[in-house]
Amino acid sequence: MELLYKPGSATVKIAVTPETAGWRFLRFFAVELAPGERFRYQQPGEEAALVPISGEAVVHLAGEAYPTARESVFTELPEVFYAPPGAAIEVEAKGAFAFAVGSAPAEGRLPPRRIRREEIPVEMRGGANVSRQISHVLAPPLPAERLLLFEVYTPSGNWSSWPPHRHDGRLGSPYLEEVYYYRIAPKNGWAVQRVYAEDLDELVRVADGEAVLVPRGYHPVAAAPGSNVYYLNYLAGEERTTRVVDDPEWAWMREDWSGRAVPLPIGGKRP
């Protein structure tokens, strides 16, 4: 399986389906519209969620028209648009408009809705050089049947998704498929993501606008110094849960985020 998805030149920059990913539940698309372009998303039997990345548009959902705008992922939280199975999400770009949309199987137990910025819980997690922000853009207590969505901000030089954790149905973990969709400031910045399991060990250099699939295993992220890293997580699986299982070699760091750093300098004379 190819883990790294690079954006193409078409309107749909990145497309991940169960068929292309080799998994069962999750679809994900990164889309960029020119002013005046329209895009319609509907998957029979699947709930869907749309997250604006940047720009201005009108989102049509269940007979309502919602003007929405987001200057940048690095300046404000998004609004999120949720559609149950059978409901279409249609986007009409008012300027250049970039967004992500994804879906997963559902029964239709919830109504369509717009989730406002002020409804989204924000959490600071970790410490030292593992400090990051987690925005629960569609995660409990916000309801969905199967989808889980998070936005994570990893500042210059920091790590996230740490301790390394898994949710692949192994070692007592729940089964959740996951896509990491990256935006990085500045645009020539980069991050590194390692995806590793008993039968997998891949180290991926990630640039702005790219995506990484996590089919199984642990999957930590490091932001290069000078690179501020945002990623949008779409997850779906056998149950809607935020429970994970840490890599036992690194779980101790939840109790000591300093990582037992060695004090410097070592030897020599100070100038």
BAFI-3210 file (N, C-alpha, C; in Angstrom, 3 decimals, decimal comma, padded with zeros to 6 digits):
// residues 271
n [1|2|3|4|5|6|7|8|9|10|11|12|13|14|15|16|17|18|19|20|21|22|23|24|25|26|27|28|29|30|31|32|33|34|35|36|37|38|39|40|41|42|43|44|45|46|47|48|49|50|51|52|53|54|55|56|57|58|59|60|61|62|63|64|65|66|67|68|69|70|71|72|73|74|75|76|77|78|79|80|81|82|83|84|85|86|87|88|89|90|91|92|93|94|95|96|97|98|99|100|101|102|103|104|105|106|107|108|109|110|111|112|113|114|115|116|117|118|119|120|121|122|123|124|125|126|127|128|129|130|131|132|133|134|135|136|137|138|139|140|141|142|143|144|145|146|147|148|149|150|151|152|153|154|155|156|157|158|159|160|161|162|163|164|165|166|167|168|169|170|171|172|173|174|175|176|177|178|179|180|181|182|183|184|185|186|187|188|189|190|191|192|193|194|195|196|197|198|199|200|201|202|203|204|205|206|207|208|209|210|211|212|213|214|215|216|217|218|219|220|221|222|223|224|225|226|227|228|229|230|231|232|233|234|235|236|237|238|239|240|241|242|243|244|245|246|247|248|249|250|251|252|253|254|255|256|257|258|259|260|261|262|263|264|265|266|267|268|269|270|271]
n.u [000,837|000,504|001,500|001,820|000,131|000,209|-000,783|-002,779|-003,307|-005,932|-009,338|-010,158|-007,852|-006,730|-007,703|-009,080|-010,258|-012,109|-011,443|-009,037|-007,393|-007,430|-008,906|-011,844|-013,818|-013,437|-013,665|-011,970|-011,459|-009,598|-010,213|-010,062|-011,526|-012,075|-013,079|-016,605|-016,938|-018,581|-019,296|-020,425|-021,253|-022,103|-022,766|-024,284|-025,726|-023,817|-022,593|-021,447|-018,855|-017,790|-014,987|-013,925|-010,904|-009,541|-010,573|-013,689|-017,131|-020,440|-022,268|-024,508|-026,982|-029,366|-031,521|-030,850|-028,824|-025,581|-023,438|-019,908|-016,577|-013,025|-010,049|-007,509|-006,061|-004,320|-005,153|-007,770|-010,489|-012,540|-015,879|-017,978|-019,613|-022,179|-023,602|-026,165|-026,657|-027,877|-028,275|-027,143|-024,134|-023,507|-021,232|-020,592|-018,289|-017,206|-014,917|-011,527|-011,544|-010,737|-011,171|-011,874|-013,478|-015,218|-016,362|-018,280|-019,717|-023,080|-026,180|-028,101|-029,065|-028,856|-029,491|-028,914|-026,475|-024,913|-021,877|-020,765|-017,956|-017,637|-018,622|-016,712|-014,571|-011,372|-008,159|-005,159|-002,343|000,116|003,547|006,600|008,710|006,721|004,373|001,163|-001,794|-005,083|-007,942|-011,247|-012,987|-015,031|-015,797|-016,505|-017,830|-019,377|-021,730|-021,707|-022,163|-020,149|-017,875|-014,880|-013,259|-010,401|-008,405|-005,016|-002,363|001,006|003,687|006,674|009,427|008,379|006,846|004,075|001,085|002,011|002,729|003,716|000,935|-001,640|-004,460|-005,581|-006,925|-005,287|-003,462|-005,347|-006,432|-008,915|-010,443|-009,659|-009,573|-007,438|-006,744|-004,237|-004,193|-002,237|-001,280|001,190|003,176|005,954|005,126|007,167|007,978|008,246|007,333|007,866|006,641|006,332|005,232|004,576|004,593|004,255|004,681|005,390|007,184|007,591|009,013|008,055|008,467|006,718|004,980|003,425|-000,046|-000,137|-001,057|-001,224|-001,738|-002,921|-002,927|-002,439|-000,780|001,625|002,027|003,639|004,396|006,712|007,563|009,588|012,228|011,345|009,135|005,717|003,178|000,130|-002,398|-005,232|-007,268|-009,124|-011,101|-012,441|-014,141|-014,691|-015,970|-017,019|-014,757|-012,368|-010,375|-007,097|-004,087|-000,991|002,437|004,293|006,957|007,225|005,209|005,626|006,204|003,946|003,928|006,147|006,898|009,206|010,963|013,224|015,480|018,911|021,081|022,748|025,767|027,911|030,840|034,001|034,852|032,959|032,423]
n.v [-001,204|002,209|004,835|007,628|010,324|012,524|015,812|016,196|017,750|018,230|019,308|017,781|017,192|015,200|011,857|009,349|006,170|003,280|001,276|002,145|002,446|-000,003|-000,690|-000,715|001,202|004,109|007,113|009,800|013,113|015,789|018,982|021,651|024,556|026,865|030,360|030,555|027,904|024,719|021,995|018,784|016,475|013,230|010,149|007,102|005,529|006,452|008,594|011,992|014,489|017,833|019,991|023,232|024,556|026,842|030,066|031,207|030,371|029,129|026,778|024,301|022,541|020,243|021,841|024,325|027,266|028,014|030,549|030,491|030,921|030,821|032,075|030,879|027,757|028,255|030,483|030,461|028,474|025,975|025,998|023,132|020,823|018,562|015,684|013,315|009,878|009,839|012,562|015,360|017,299|020,393|022,580|025,931|027,917|031,105|032,548|031,520|028,330|025,976|022,734|019,876|016,719|013,883|010,473|007,756|004,500|004,553|004,624|006,597|007,957|010,526|014,086|016,424|019,046|022,202|022,720|025,028|027,280|027,974|025,789|023,834|021,834|022,589|021,445|021,465|019,499|017,212|018,212|020,146|019,564|018,152|019,413|020,296|021,359|020,122|020,089|019,264|018,661|017,093|015,136|013,244|015,483|016,061|014,862|011,951|009,079|007,262|008,620|010,352|013,367|015,406|018,351|019,060|020,892|021,278|022,825|024,498|022,372|020,576|017,479|015,276|013,202|011,517|009,778|007,236|005,650|003,181|002,032|-000,256|-002,595|-004,472|-005,905|-005,346|-002,905|-000,611|-000,852|001,419|003,249|005,716|008,995|011,398|014,718|017,274|020,666|023,128|025,677|027,736|027,315|025,875|024,300|021,247|017,952|014,914|011,665|008,625|005,369|002,435|-001,064|-004,541|-005,718|-003,654|-000,721|002,438|005,513|008,725|011,655|014,620|017,111|020,389|020,174|017,472|014,005|011,354|007,914|005,816|002,668|000,723|000,107|002,131|005,756|008,339|011,935|014,419|017,825|019,722|021,951|025,353|024,821|024,988|022,838|021,642|019,210|017,507|015,091|012,407|009,791|006,474|003,488|000,298|000,998|004,019|005,631|007,163|005,811|004,487|002,474|002,666|002,576|000,326|000,805|003,526|004,620|005,598|008,274|009,831|010,457|011,995|014,465|015,764|013,944|012,953|014,505|014,994|017,055|019,969|022,002|019,190|018,412|020,144|023,691|026,505|029,360]
n.w [000,000|-000,846|001,172|001,160|-000,259|-002,874|-003,942|-006,877|-010,137|-010,754|-009,870|-007,645|-005,416|-003,806|-003,464|-001,600|-001,279|-000,073|-001,900|-003,159|-000,955|000,251|002,459|004,689|005,470|005,318|003,373|001,755|000,627|-000,745|-001,857|-004,214|-005,261|-007,942|-008,143|-008,360|-009,127|-008,573|-006,355|-005,626|-003,114|-002,266|-000,846|-001,108|001,685|003,460|006,024|005,921|006,221|006,009|005,936|005,866|004,508|003,467|002,247|000,702|000,595|-000,260|001,418|000,657|002,246|003,070|002,174|003,159|002,912|003,644|004,195|004,367|005,601|005,769|006,760|007,030|008,022|010,044|011,401|012,377|013,743|012,063|010,564|010,542|008,422|008,523|007,082|006,960|005,765|002,438|002,248|000,446|000,167|-001,112|-002,614|-003,301|-004,635|-003,644|-003,773|-004,391|-003,032|-000,673|000,637|002,749|002,511|003,653|004,212|005,710|006,333|007,579|009,472|009,437|011,706|012,660|012,293|009,523|009,930|010,768|012,351|014,544|015,048|017,745|019,063|019,061|020,881|022,270|022,959|024,816|024,637|025,949|026,538|027,039|024,271|023,067|022,989|021,782|019,948|020,047|018,211|018,498|016,060|014,995|017,063|020,059|022,508|020,225|017,905|015,780|013,674|012,888|011,952|012,941|013,551|013,740|014,253|014,319|015,698|015,379|016,643|015,359|015,293|017,132|018,369|017,660|017,965|019,921|022,981|020,567|019,132|018,555|016,632|015,370|015,698|016,787|019,565|021,518|020,778|019,381|016,065|013,707|010,755|009,215|007,944|007,480|006,732|005,498|006,165|005,936|007,343|006,850|003,288|002,126|004,161|006,139|007,343|009,237|009,203|010,852|010,247|011,731|012,419|013,357|010,891|009,214|008,411|007,790|006,870|006,280|004,423|004,563|002,767|002,333|001,726|001,230|001,954|004,358|004,756|007,369|007,789|009,667|012,807|014,720|014,662|014,779|014,545|013,439|013,456|011,367|012,444|012,266|010,746|010,926|011,664|010,551|010,759|009,502|010,729|009,563|010,666|010,739|011,644|013,178|015,522|017,154|018,748|020,939|022,089|022,371|021,945|023,413|022,246|024,022|024,646|024,830|026,327|028,875|028,685|028,977|031,603|031,929|030,154|029,455|028,561|029,793|029,212|028,473|030,374|029,159|028,889|027,959|029,312|028,539|028,443|029,393|027,341]
ca.u [000,000|001,186|001,041|001,871|-000,664|000,575|-001,909|-002,742|-003,622|-007,374|-010,081|-009,982|-006,404|-006,418|-008,880|-008,832|-011,473|-011,800|-010,828|-007,640|-006,632|-007,421|-009,559|-013,278|-014,792|-013,213|-013,366|-011,451|-011,138|-009,174|-010,754|-009,813|-012,396|-011,879|-014,295|-017,753|-017,086|-019,446|-018,918|-021,503|-020,786|-023,160|-022,456|-025,399|-025,434|-022,689|-022,585|-020,334|-018,499|-016,967|-014,215|-013,224|-009,477|-009,303|-011,402|-015,072|-018,087|-021,750|-022,502|-025,930|-027,193|-030,737|-032,383|-030,323|-027,605|-024,751|-022,172|-018,820|-015,264|-011,909|-008,860|-006,413|-006,103|-003,433|-005,675|-009,076|-011,125|-013,507|-017,201|-018,026|-020,936|-022,451|-024,746|-026,452|-026,823|-028,954|-028,241|-026,000|-023,481|-023,107|-020,381|-020,510|-017,151|-017,324|-013,552|-010,815|-012,030|-010,169|-011,867|-011,806|-014,757|-015,057|-017,584|-018,172|-021,050|-023,913|-027,584|-028,982|-029,707|-028,634|-029,916|-027,860|-026,267|-023,669|-021,218|-020,127|-016,624|-017,693|-019,008|-015,611|-013,645|-009,948|-007,382|-003,703|-001,931|001,550|004,389|007,946|008,679|005,607|003,173|000,390|-003,215|-006,031|-009,297|-012,151|-013,934|-016,199|-015,463|-017,312|-019,271|-020,084|-022,214|-021,705|-022,336|-018,888|-016,772|-014,166|-012,414|-009,590|-007,353|-003,884|-001,332|002,298|004,570|008,039|010,347|007,717|006,302|002,686|000,706|003,029|003,476|003,160|-000,234|-002,249|-005,905|-005,706|-007,534|-004,283|-003,015|-006,456|-006,866|-010,054|-010,071|-009,995|-008,769|-007,149|-006,013|-003,635|-004,097|-001,285|-000,954|002,423|003,606|005,729|004,765|008,321|008,271|007,981|007,210|008,195|005,731|006,707|004,127|005,284|003,898|005,040|004,963|005,425|007,988|007,782|009,299|007,555|008,624|005,436|004,961|002,129|-001,049|-000,060|-001,799|-000,633|-002,688|-002,496|-003,719|-002,203|000,441|001,877|002,165|004,005|004,716|007,674|007,637|010,961|012,402|010,930|007,912|004,529|002,482|-001,286|-003,004|-006,647|-007,473|-010,413|-011,044|-013,678|-013,836|-015,723|-016,683|-016,634|-014,089|-011,077|-009,441|-005,946|-003,112|000,337|003,633|004,729|008,310|007,215|004,039|006,068|006,344|002,745|004,232|007,338|006,986|010,548|011,697|014,497|016,496|020,227|021,450|023,902|026,747|028,605|032,285|034,535|034,749|032,016|033,110]
ca.v [000,000|003,494|005,616|009,058|010,813|013,872|016,440|016,260|019,041|018,346|019,931|016,884|017,093|013,900|010,997|008,091|005,374|001,932|000,481|002,545|002,291|-001,388|-000,864|-001,028|002,178|005,549|007,868|011,137|013,904|017,177|019,625|023,083|025,128|028,234|031,164|030,217|026,458|024,011|020,608|018,079|015,232|012,377|008,732|006,316|004,715|006,961|009,951|012,777|015,715|018,751|020,929|024,250|024,769|028,274|030,686|031,584|029,603|028,854|025,340|023,972|021,314|020,004|022,969|025,561|027,800|028,527|031,208|030,111|031,418|030,547|032,724|029,913|026,835|028,758|031,700|030,278|027,166|025,907|025,422|021,782|020,536|017,128|015,194|011,891|009,165|010,328|014,023|015,850|018,560|021,069|023,727|026,958|028,753|032,549|032,866|030,248|027,671|024,658|022,035|018,420|016,066|012,437|009,782|006,390|003,889|004,965|004,211|007,744|008,242|011,915|015,058|017,298|020,220|022,973|022,834|026,343|027,327|028,051|024,485|022,885|021,813|022,710|020,852|021,486|018,155|016,965|019,155|020,308|019,578|017,327|020,239|020,526|021,648|019,201|020,635|018,130|019,283|016,200|014,068|013,426|015,252|016,330|013,548|011,336|007,641|006,540|009,524|011,131|014,360|016,254|019,188|019,057|021,888|020,910|023,967|024,321|021,535|019,720|016,181|015,009|011,776|010,945|008,607|006,526|004,864|002,421|001,722|-001,119|-003,857|-005,361|-005,667|-004,819|-001,582|-000,598|-000,764|002,696|003,694|007,129|009,815|012,655|015,686|018,246|022,011|023,484|027,062|028,187|026,252|025,021|023,509|019,809|017,124|013,501|010,748|007,210|004,426|001,178|-002,168|-005,767|-006,054|-002,400|000,353|003,430|006,874|009,521|013,111|015,162|018,523|021,065|019,680|016,023|013,195|010,073|006,920|004,978|001,449|-000,052|000,425|003,394|006,746|009,662|013,016|015,426|019,046|020,223|023,302|026,371|024,378|024,823|021,746|021,357|018,105|017,183|013,640|011,737|008,407|005,690|002,079|-000,598|001,702|005,430|005,729|007,836|004,942|004,008|001,702|003,248|001,744|000,135|001,313|004,973|005,055|006,292|009,718|010,527|010,884|012,852|014,972|016,257|012,874|012,701|015,137|015,133|018,478|020,434|021,277|018,016|018,572|021,364|024,925|027,483|030,595]
ca.w [000,000|-000,858|002,318|000,879|-001,383|-003,282|-004,639|-008,327|-010,748|-010,951|-008,775|-006,509|-005,279|-003,215|-003,355|-000,909|-001,171|000,421|-002,958|-003,371|000,288|000,683|003,755|004,622|005,927|005,195|002,154|002,033|-000,561|-000,611|-003,056|-004,370|-006,274|-008,410|-007,938|-009,178|-009,325|-007,639|-006,084|-004,914|-002,500|-001,716|-000,921|-000,567|002,854|004,229|006,557|005,375|006,928|005,218|006,728|005,080|004,756|003,250|001,230|000,981|-000,199|000,297|001,524|000,589|002,997|003,533|001,855|003,731|002,316|004,728|003,841|005,262|005,191|006,675|006,219|006,997|009,154|011,092|012,024|013,024|013,650|010,967|010,712|009,986|007,885|008,661|006,305|007,138|004,501|001,589|002,137|-000,326|000,498|-002,341|-002,327|-004,338|-004,255|-003,881|-004,176|-004,338|-001,819|-000,435|001,721|002,816|002,754|003,759|004,604|006,198|006,446|008,712|009,361|009,294|012,994|013,055|011,274|008,989|010,766|010,746|013,650|014,590|015,649|019,199|019,592|018,919|022,020|021,967|024,047|024,763|025,049|026,013|027,253|026,486|022,802|022,607|023,140|020,553|020,139|019,423|018,051|018,297|015,143|014,965|017,997|021,254|022,566|018,976|017,499|014,463|013,860|012,750|011,672|013,940|012,896|014,608|013,699|015,245|015,417|015,937|016,384|014,867|016,047|018,103|017,979|018,026|017,922|020,814|022,579|019,422|019,524|017,466|016,705|014,199|016,086|017,350|020,950|022,299|020,326|018,466|014,659|013,080|009,613|009,433|006,989|007,919|005,643|006,024|005,717|006,629|007,176|005,476|002,354|001,844|005,352|006,007|008,538|009,059|009,889|010,827|010,411|011,966|013,084|013,301|009,497|008,466|008,987|006,743|007,300|005,168|004,463|004,137|002,406|002,371|000,800|001,054|002,917|004,730|005,225|008,480|007,727|010,887|013,523|015,397|013,588|015,305|013,608|013,878|012,647|011,225|012,979|011,312|010,073|011,753|010,976|010,805|010,013|009,698|010,807|009,370|011,105|010,777|011,841|013,692|016,580|017,270|020,038|020,953|022,811|021,610|022,710|023,232|022,118|025,415|024,866|024,990|027,093|030,097|028,490|029,467|032,965|031,930|028,793|029,166|027,889|030,496|028,374|029,085|030,527|028,385|028,050|028,479|029,212|027,964|029,193|028,877|026,940]
c.u [000,868|000,629|000,951|001,064|-000,262|-000,577|-001,693|-003,139|-005,113|-008,026|-009,991|-008,492|-005,967|-007,724|-008,467|-010,168|-011,127|-011,100|-009,354|-006,790|-006,531|-007,985|-011,074|-014,216|-014,628|-012,976|-012,887|-011,093|-010,683|-009,472|-010,383|-010,636|-011,934|-013,157|-015,400|-017,945|-017,975|-018,964|-020,031|-020,958|-021,966|-022,751|-023,620|-024,948|-024,290|-022,973|-021,345|-020,086|-017,534|-016,304|-013,573|-011,760|-009,123|-010,243|-012,827|-016,010|-019,454|-021,932|-024,002|-026,130|-028,637|-031,634|-031,951|-029,048|-026,797|-023,517|-021,100|-017,510|-014,245|-010,664|-007,736|-006,595|-005,258|-003,960|-007,013|-009,564|-012,130|-014,932|-017,159|-019,461|-021,124|-023,696|-024,955|-026,575|-028,048|-028,996|-026,983|-025,446|-023,033|-022,381|-020,365|-019,425|-017,412|-015,968|-012,853|-011,148|-011,454|-010,880|-011,566|-013,200|-014,501|-016,317|-017,274|-019,575|-021,778|-025,353|-028,543|-029,713|-029,644|-029,060|-028,726|-027,694|-024,964|-023,146|-020,428|-018,786|-016,678|-018,138|-017,840|-014,704|-012,195|-009,162|-005,893|-003,212|-000,403|002,283|005,761|007,866|007,679|004,292|002,492|-001,046|-004,040|-007,391|-010,228|-013,283|-015,162|-015,849|-016,300|-016,863|-020,028|-020,467|-021,950|-021,900|-021,006|-017,686|-016,208|-013,236|-011,700|-008,705|-006,256|-002,845|-000,055|003,285|005,959|008,880|009,705|007,269|004,827|002,342|001,698|002,498|002,887|002,026|-000,818|-003,733|-006,253|-006,325|-006,554|-003,941|-004,100|-006,935|-008,121|-009,565|-010,598|-009,035|-008,584|-006,383|-005,498|-003,523|-003,351|-001,388|000,217|002,782|005,039|005,524|005,937|008,754|007,936|007,887|007,667|007,174|006,236|005,452|004,757|004,422|004,796|005,492|005,088|006,339|008,346|008,016|009,015|007,857|007,381|005,544|003,538|001,185|-001,030|-000,846|-001,062|-001,731|-002,081|-003,370|-003,591|-000,954|000,457|002,260|002,493|004,437|005,738|007,658|009,084|011,072|012,123|009,671|006,793|003,562|001,053|-001,638|-004,437|-006,777|-008,922|-010,223|-012,420|-013,299|-015,005|-016,536|-016,193|-016,069|-012,793|-010,025|-008,337|-005,073|-001,727|001,384|004,204|006,135|008,323|006,039|004,426|006,118|005,082|002,954|005,428|007,571|008,369|011,394|013,045|015,669|017,817|020,550|022,721|024,489|027,315|030,104|032,694|034,373|033,707|032,763|032,782]
c.v [001,249|004,360|007,101|009,381|012,256|014,495|016,448|017,639|019,254|019,043|019,097|016,588|015,732|013,121|009,673|007,372|004,021|001,071|000,841|002,310|000,843|-001,595|-000,863|000,153|003,592|005,997|009,258|011,821|015,296|017,868|021,101|023,595|026,523|029,021|030,778|028,732|025,858|022,576|019,974|016,756|014,486|010,931|007,948|005,475|005,212|008,360|010,670|013,998|016,514|019,752|021,947|024,356|026,241|028,779|030,895|030,836|029,665|027,344|025,105|022,593|021,263|021,217|024,290|025,966|028,487|029,222|030,820|030,629|031,021|031,147|031,717|028,958|027,342|030,014|031,499|028,849|027,162|025,818|024,047|021,483|019,018|016,751|013,719|011,195|009,682|011,820|014,443|017,119|019,174|022,357|024,638|027,936|030,208|033,160|031,535|029,584|026,265|024,022|020,549|017,886|014,560|011,794|008,361|005,818|004,309|004,569|005,375|008,111|009,713|012,861|015,796|018,513|020,916|023,047|024,133|026,282|027,252|026,738|023,512|022,935|021,838|022,264|021,064|020,174|018,074|017,992|019,181|020,331|018,578|018,096|020,412|020,835|020,629|019,894|019,499|018,564|018,409|014,953|014,279|014,640|015,576|015,002|013,223|009,841|006,895|007,474|010,175|012,078|015,197|017,146|019,290|020,069|021,490|022,036|023,533|023,472|020,567|018,388|016,120|013,560|010,960|010,869|007,949|005,617|004,171|002,258|000,888|-002,475|-004,858|-004,948|-004,993|-003,448|-001,687|-000,502|000,528|002,956|005,205|007,739|011,056|013,562|016,905|019,607|022,492|024,928|027,197|027,008|025,377|024,226|022,046|019,149|015,713|012,685|009,318|006,380|003,047|000,202|-003,393|-006,088|-004,818|-001,425|001,325|004,794|007,788|010,990|013,716|016,654|019,075|020,493|018,190|015,301|011,889|009,157|006,130|003,720|000,593|000,500|001,791|004,438|008,147|010,619|013,951|016,597|019,498|021,599|024,345|026,035|024,220|023,911|021,609|020,063|017,884|015,676|013,282|010,291|007,766|004,231|001,321|000,034|003,140|005,652|006,499|007,017|004,470|003,155|002,241|002,169|001,565|000,651|002,805|005,485|005,836|007,802|010,494|011,035|011,829|013,349|015,544|015,203|012,554|013,287|015,294|016,624|018,795|021,681|020,063|018,209|019,903|022,563|025,836|028,752|031,721]
c.w [000,000|000,272|002,012|-000,376|-001,663|-004,064|-006,149|-008,821|-010,949|-009,759|-007,508|-006,395|-004,750|-003,081|-002,732|-000,772|-000,552|-000,624|-003,148|-002,134|000,737|002,071|003,593|004,787|005,361|003,757|002,566|000,724|-000,133|-001,933|-003,042|-005,545|-006,656|-008,164|-008,916|-009,421|-008,242|-007,502|-005,256|-004,381|-001,885|-001,926|-000,322|000,622|003,708|004,763|006,049|006,247|006,077|006,148|005,785|005,498|004,592|002,169|001,676|000,046|000,453|000,276|001,585|001,220|003,478|003,336|002,431|002,997|003,411|004,152|004,856|004,706|006,247|006,051|006,015|008,152|010,317|011,783|012,732|012,858|012,500|011,475|010,057|009,568|007,832|007,877|006,594|005,783|003,727|001,420|001,392|000,312|-000,825|-001,978|-003,541|-003,920|-004,600|-004,231|-004,333|-002,995|-001,758|000,747|001,658|003,064|002,784|004,275|005,052|006,360|007,712|008,418|009,199|010,565|013,390|011,947|010,680|009,889|010,405|012,169|013,653|015,320|017,172|019,850|019,672|020,147|021,545|023,191|023,789|025,363|025,075|026,850|026,615|024,963|022,223|022,805|021,788|020,927|019,379|019,390|017,667|017,363|014,872|015,765|019,246|022,056|021,283|018,336|016,035|014,719|013,835|012,580|012,926|013,195|013,954|013,750|014,739|014,758|016,150|015,637|015,919|015,814|017,020|017,482|018,361|017,690|018,758|022,226|021,329|019,872|018,294|017,727|015,477|014,509|016,668|018,778|021,780|021,887|019,465|017,025|014,069|011,924|009,707|008,265|007,709|006,699|006,160|005,351|006,577|006,313|007,693|004,530|001,954|003,070|005,133|007,375|008,193|009,843|009,729|011,070|010,560|012,766|012,971|011,878|008,609|009,175|007,867|007,380|006,112|005,408|003,829|003,888|002,485|001,313|000,566|002,156|003,154|005,238|006,379|008,465|008,977|011,560|014,189|014,347|014,114|014,199|014,247|012,912|012,572|011,871|011,904|010,561|011,092|011,006|011,493|010,089|010,467|009,647|010,520|009,779|010,998|010,930|012,406|014,820|016,626|018,668|019,879|021,707|021,874|022,530|022,385|022,954|023,525|025,685|025,181|025,809|028,346|029,920|028,847|030,894|033,023|030,510|028,470|028,470|028,508|029,705|029,133|029,222|029,745|029,052|028,752|028,260|028,614|028,879|028,558|028,480|027,889]
res [m|e|l|l|y|k|p|g|s|a|t|v|k|i|a|v|t|p|e|t|a|g|w|r|f|l|r|f|f|a|v|e|l|a|p|g|e|r|f|r|y|q|q|p|g|e|e|a|a|l|v|p|i|s|g|e|a|v|v|h|l|a|g|e|a|y|p|t|a|r|e|s|v|f|t|e|l|p|e|v|f|y|a|p|p|g|a|a|i|e|v|e|a|k|g|a|f|a|f|a|v|g|s|a|p|a|e|g|r|l|p|p|r|r|i|r|r|e|e|i|p|v|e|m|r|g|g|a|n|v|s|r|q|i|s|h|v|l|a|p|p|l|p|a|e|r|l|l|l|f|e|v|y|t|p|s|g|n|w|s|s|w|p|p|h|r|h|d|g|r|l|g|s|p|y|l|e|e|v|y|y|y|r|i|a|p|k|n|g|w|a|v|q|r|v|y|a|e|d|l|d|e|l|v|r|v|a|d|g|e|a|v|l|v|p|r|g|y|h|p|v|a|a|a|p|g|s|n|v|y|y|l|n|y|l|a|g|e|e|r|t|t|r|v|v|d|d|p|e|w|a|w|m|r|e|d|w|s|g|r|a|v|p|l|p|i|g|g|k|r|p]
***
